[in-house]
C-alpha cells in the first residue's frame, strides 16, 4: 500500500506540465488565489459574528425580547454560517469529480449539515409542524449511515489491489464486543457472510427508520403518539422509540464491526476522522435529545406555565409544554452544532483527497479520461439507483430467509 502511494506521488511529479506556464495553469493559479481570498474572508466574517453574538443576545435580552424569538434568531445565524461552508465543499467536489464512485457518497454525507440545520430551524420556528420536519431529518440520518458504509466498501473494492471480500476473508475471525459475545449468536465466518451481516445490519435502519417516521405521523394525526411520554404505556411513543433505538444501535454496531475489521486497509482515506464526524452527528444528537427530554421531565430544565404569554406575542409561539421545550432545545442545539459539524466535515472530507494524489489510489472508480461536465456531476449526485437496488436486495434476501425458516420448521 505504501509503495503504491509513493508510486502515485512520483507519477504526479513526473506528469507533463509544460516548460512554461500555460494559460490553463495560469487560470488554475488565479482560481486558487481567489478561493484563498474567499475562504479567508469567510473565516473573518465567521469570527466577527461569533464575537458579536453574545453582545447581540445580551442586547435582545435587555430589550425584553421573548426567549423563543432570541433562540430563532441565534439558530438562524448559525444556520446561515454553516450552510455556505457545505455548499462550498459540495461545489468543490463537483468541480473536481475525479472519483465519482467515492465522491458520490461524500457529497451525500456533506448534505447532512444543510438538511439538519435548515430542517431544525424550520422545526424551531413552526413548532406545530415539528414532527414533519423531524421525519425528514431522521430519515436522512439513516441515509447517511448507509452512505458512509458504502463509501468504505467502494474504496476497498475499487481502490485497492485485492478487493473487499479478499481483504475480509484474510482477517482473523471477529468476535462480538464485550458482553454481547454471550448474548448474540456466533459471528459469521469472515468473508461474504461477515460482509452480509454488516450490510444487512446497516440497511435495516434505512428501511426501518422511514417506517417508524410514517407510523409517528399517523399516530400523531390520531392523537395517540404521546410525544416525549417515554414511560406512558398507553401511547405509541415508547414502543416506536424502542424499535427505532434498537434498529439504530444495531446499524451503528455493524458499522463499528466493519470498521474494526478493515481499519488498516482504510487508513489511506483517514477513516477515523470520517467515522467520528458521522457518528457524532448521528449518534450524539440522538442521545442529546434523549438527555434533554429526561432533564425536562425531572424538572432540571424548567417549563413555563401555559398561558403566560407576553403582550403582542403569538400564543402558539409561547405556549410550550414539556415536550415542546425538550424538542425546541434539541432543535436549537442542532442548529448551533451544525456550524461546527460543517467545519469538521470540511476537514474530514477535503476535495484534495480525490484529486489523484494522496487521497486515494487510481482504480476503476478514478476518472482519468478528462473532465466531466458539471451538470453530469450534479445528476450523478442525485442518482439513487444504488439505494433502490440495495433495499430491494435486502428485502428479497430477508424474504428468502424467512420462508426457508418456515419450511424448515413446518
Secondary structure, 3 states (H helix, E strand, C coil): CHHHHHHHHHHHHHCCCCCCCCHHHHHHHHHHHHHHHHHHHHHHHHHHHHHHHHHHHHHHHHCCCCHHHHHHHHHHHHHHHHHHHHHHHHHHHHHCCCCHHHHHHHHHHHHHHHHHHHHHHHHHHCHHHHHHHHHHHHHHHHHHHHHHHHHHHHHHHHCCCCCHHHHHHCCCCCCCCCCHHHHCCCCCCCCHHHHHHHHHHHHHHHHHHHHHHHHHHHHHHCCCCCCCCCCCCCCCHHHHHHHHHHHHHHHHHHHHHHHHHHCCCCHHHCHHHHHHHHHHHHHHHHHHHHHHHHHHHCCCCCCCCCCCCCCCCCHHHHCCCHHHHHHHHHHHHHHHHHHHHHHHHHHHCCHHHHCCCCCCCCCCCCCCCCCCCHHHHHHHHCCCHHHHHHHHHHHHHHHHHHHHHHHHHC
